[in-house]
Amino acid sequence: MQSRTAATLVALFFFSLLVVAGPLAVDKHTDLAVRTASCGGNCSDGAGTSISTQLQLVLALCLDLQTQINSVLTVVAQLHSSTNISSHCSQIVILITACVKAVTKLNISAVAFVSLSTSDQACVKNIAQVCAEIIFGLQSHISVFSVLVLGNVWATLALASALVSLCSQLSLCVYGFLGVVTQICTGLGVQFSTGLCLTAVLRLLSL
C-alpha cells in the first residue's frame, strides 16, 4: 500500500513538471510571445536590435506578466484557505511560460550587468523589481492555503518551476541578474513559509 502511494506521488510530481516543461496551447490573447510581435519592428526576434531596446522589451513583457498575474491573484485572495487553487496556479504557469518564450525569442546576447551602461543597468533593476514583486505577491497569496490539499502542493511545485525558468532565462541574458533580484526580494521580505512555499525559486535566489 505504501509503495503504491509513493508511486502515485512520484507520478504526480513528474506530471507537474511536464505541465511546465511541455508546449502549452494558448491563444493569441494569452501568448505574450505573439503579442510582443505587434509592438512594431521585429520585436519577436531581437537579432540586430540594440541591447537597450531588447531590455525595454523584456521590461514591457514582465510588466504585462505582472498585470495578468495580479488579476488572477485578485480572485485567489477571495478564496477560503481550504480551497484547491491548482486551476489558478495553472493559469499563472501558462502566463509565465509564455513570457519565457517571448524573452527567448528576443535572442538577447548574454551580457554582464556590470558592463552595461547606467541607463541599461537601471532598466535591468526595474525588470528585477517586477520579478521580485511577482515572487513576493505569489508567495504571500499561496502561503495561506492548506498543504493538506494535495492539488495545492503539486500546483505550487509547478508554479515554482515556472518561476525558476523565468529567472534562469533572464539570468542567461544578463549575468548578475539573480543577484539583483535577490537583493530586492530580501528588501521586500520574501522568505520561506511554513505552509505552501515557492521553495525552488527561493533556493535559486538563496533566500
C-alpha positions as CSV (number, residue, x, y, z in Angstrom):
1,M,0.0,0.0,0.0
2,Q,2.8,2.4,0.9
3,S,4.7,1.6,-2.3
4,R,1.5,2.2,-4.3
5,T,1.0,5.6,-2.6
6,A,4.7,6.5,-3.2
7,A,4.4,5.6,-6.9
8,T,1.3,7.8,-7.2
9,L,3.0,10.8,-5.6
10,V,6.1,10.4,-7.9
11,A,3.8,10.2,-10.9
12,L,2.0,13.4,-9.9
13,F,5.3,15.2,-9.3
14,F,6.6,14.4,-12.8
15,F,3.3,15.3,-14.3
16,S,3.6,18.8,-12.6
17,L,7.0,19.2,-14.2
18,L,5.7,18.2,-17.6
19,V,3.0,20.9,-17.3
20,V,5.7,23.5,-17.1
21,A,8.2,22.0,-19.5
22,G,5.9,20.8,-22.2
23,P,4.5,23.0,-25.0
24,L,1.3,24.9,-24.0
25,A,-1.6,25.7,-26.3
26,V,-2.5,29.3,-25.6
27,D,-4.5,31.7,-27.8
28,K,-3.2,34.9,-29.1
29,H,-4.7,36.8,-26.2
30,T,-2.7,34.8,-23.7
31,D,0.6,34.2,-25.5
32,L,2.9,37.1,-24.7
33,A,5.3,36.0,-27.3
34,V,2.7,36.6,-30.0
35,R,1.6,40.0,-28.6
36,T,5.2,41.1,-28.5
37,A,5.4,40.8,-32.2
38,S,2.8,43.5,-32.6
39,C,4.9,46.2,-30.8
40,G,6.5,47.3,-34.0
41,G,9.6,46.4,-36.0
42,N,10.9,42.9,-35.5
43,C,10.3,42.6,-31.7
44,S,9.6,38.9,-31.6
45,D,13.1,38.2,-32.9
46,G,15.7,40.5,-31.3
47,A,18.5,39.8,-33.7
48,G,20.2,43.0,-34.7
49,T,18.3,45.1,-32.1
50,S,20.3,47.1,-29.6
51,I,20.6,45.7,-26.0
52,S,18.8,48.8,-24.7
53,T,15.8,48.1,-26.9
54,Q,15.8,44.5,-26.0
55,L,15.9,45.2,-22.3
56,Q,13.0,47.7,-22.7
57,L,11.0,44.9,-24.4
58,V,11.8,42.5,-21.6
59,L,10.6,45.1,-19.1
60,A,7.4,45.5,-21.0
61,L,6.9,41.7,-21.1
62,C,7.5,41.4,-17.3
63,L,5.1,44.3,-16.5
64,D,2.4,42.7,-18.7
65,L,3.0,39.4,-16.9
66,Q,2.7,41.1,-13.5
67,T,-0.6,42.7,-14.5
68,Q,-2.1,39.4,-15.6
69,I,-0.8,37.5,-12.6
70,N,-2.3,40.2,-10.3
71,S,-5.6,39.7,-12.0
72,V,-5.5,36.0,-11.1
73,L,-4.3,36.8,-7.5
74,T,-7.2,39.2,-7.0
75,V,-9.5,36.2,-7.5
76,V,-7.3,33.9,-5.3
77,A,-7.4,36.5,-2.5
78,Q,-11.2,36.0,-2.2
79,L,-10.9,32.2,-1.7
80,H,-11.1,30.2,1.5
81,S,-7.7,28.8,2.8
82,S,-9.0,25.2,2.3
83,T,-9.7,25.8,-1.4
84,N,-7.9,23.8,-4.2
85,I,-6.1,26.6,-6.1
86,S,-4.5,24.3,-8.7
87,S,-6.5,25.8,-11.6
88,H,-5.5,29.3,-10.7
89,C,-1.8,28.3,-10.4
90,S,-2.1,26.6,-13.8
91,Q,-3.3,29.9,-15.3
92,I,-0.3,31.6,-13.9
93,V,2.1,28.9,-15.1
94,I,0.8,29.4,-18.6
95,L,1.4,33.1,-18.4
96,I,4.9,32.7,-17.0
97,T,5.8,30.1,-19.7
98,A,4.5,32.4,-22.4
99,C,6.7,35.2,-21.0
100,V,9.8,32.9,-21.0
101,K,9.1,32.0,-24.7
102,A,8.8,35.7,-25.6
103,V,12.1,36.6,-23.9
104,T,13.8,33.7,-25.6
105,K,12.5,34.9,-29.0
106,L,14.3,38.2,-28.4
107,N,17.6,36.4,-28.9
108,I,19.5,38.6,-26.4
109,S,23.2,38.1,-26.5
110,A,24.5,37.4,-23.0
111,V,26.0,40.5,-21.3
112,A,27.3,41.1,-17.8
113,F,25.3,43.5,-15.6
114,V,28.5,45.5,-14.6
115,S,29.3,46.1,-18.3
116,L,26.0,47.8,-19.1
117,S,25.5,51.5,-19.3
118,T,23.9,53.3,-16.4
119,S,20.6,53.5,-18.2
120,D,20.6,49.8,-19.1
121,Q,21.5,48.9,-15.5
122,A,18.5,50.9,-14.4
123,C,16.3,49.0,-16.8
124,V,17.6,45.7,-15.5
125,K,16.9,46.8,-12.0
126,N,13.4,47.7,-13.0
127,I,13.0,44.2,-14.5
128,A,14.3,42.7,-11.3
129,Q,12.0,44.8,-9.3
130,V,9.0,43.5,-11.2
131,C,10.2,39.9,-10.9
132,A,10.7,40.3,-7.2
133,E,7.3,41.8,-6.7
134,I,5.8,38.8,-8.7
135,I,7.6,36.4,-6.4
136,F,6.6,38.2,-3.3
137,G,2.9,38.5,-4.4
138,L,2.7,34.8,-5.3
139,Q,4.3,33.7,-2.1
140,S,2.2,35.9,0.0
141,H,-1.0,34.7,-1.6
142,I,-0.3,30.9,-1.7
143,S,1.2,30.6,1.7
144,V,-2.2,30.9,3.4
145,F,-3.7,27.9,1.6
146,S,-3.8,24.4,3.0
147,V,-0.9,22.0,2.4
148,L,-3.4,19.2,3.2
149,V,-5.0,19.7,-0.3
150,L,-2.7,17.6,-2.5
151,G,-3.6,19.7,-5.6
152,N,-2.2,22.8,-3.9
153,V,1.1,21.1,-3.2
154,W,1.7,20.0,-6.8
155,A,0.4,23.3,-8.2
156,T,2.9,25.1,-6.1
157,L,5.7,22.9,-7.3
158,A,4.7,23.7,-10.9
159,L,4.4,27.4,-10.1
160,A,7.9,27.5,-8.5
161,S,9.4,25.6,-11.5
162,A,7.9,28.1,-13.9
163,L,9.4,31.0,-11.9
164,V,12.8,29.3,-11.9
165,S,12.6,29.0,-15.7
166,L,11.8,32.8,-15.9
167,C,14.6,33.8,-13.6
168,S,17.0,31.4,-15.2
169,Q,16.2,32.7,-18.7
170,L,16.7,36.3,-17.6
171,S,20.0,35.4,-15.9
172,L,21.2,33.9,-19.2
173,C,20.5,37.3,-20.8
174,V,22.2,39.4,-18.1
175,Y,24.8,37.8,-15.9
176,G,24.3,39.0,-12.4
177,F,20.6,39.4,-12.7
178,L,19.8,36.8,-10.0
179,G,21.9,38.8,-7.5
180,V,19.9,41.9,-8.2
181,V,16.6,40.1,-7.8
182,T,17.8,38.5,-4.5
183,Q,18.6,41.9,-3.0
184,I,15.2,43.3,-3.9
185,C,13.4,40.1,-2.6
186,T,15.3,40.5,0.7
187,G,14.1,44.1,0.9
188,L,10.5,43.0,0.3
189,G,10.7,40.4,3.0
190,V,10.3,37.3,0.7
191,Q,11.0,34.2,2.9
192,F,10.2,30.6,3.3
193,S,6.8,29.8,4.6
194,T,5.8,27.0,6.9
195,G,2.8,26.4,4.6
196,L,2.9,26.3,0.8
197,C,6.1,27.8,-0.4
198,L,7.9,28.6,-3.7
199,T,10.8,26.5,-2.5
200,A,12.6,26.0,-5.8
201,V,12.8,29.7,-6.8
202,L,13.7,30.8,-3.2
203,R,16.6,28.3,-3.2
204,L,17.7,29.6,-6.6
205,L,17.9,33.1,-5.1
206,S,19.5,31.8,-1.9
207,L,16.7,33.2,0.2
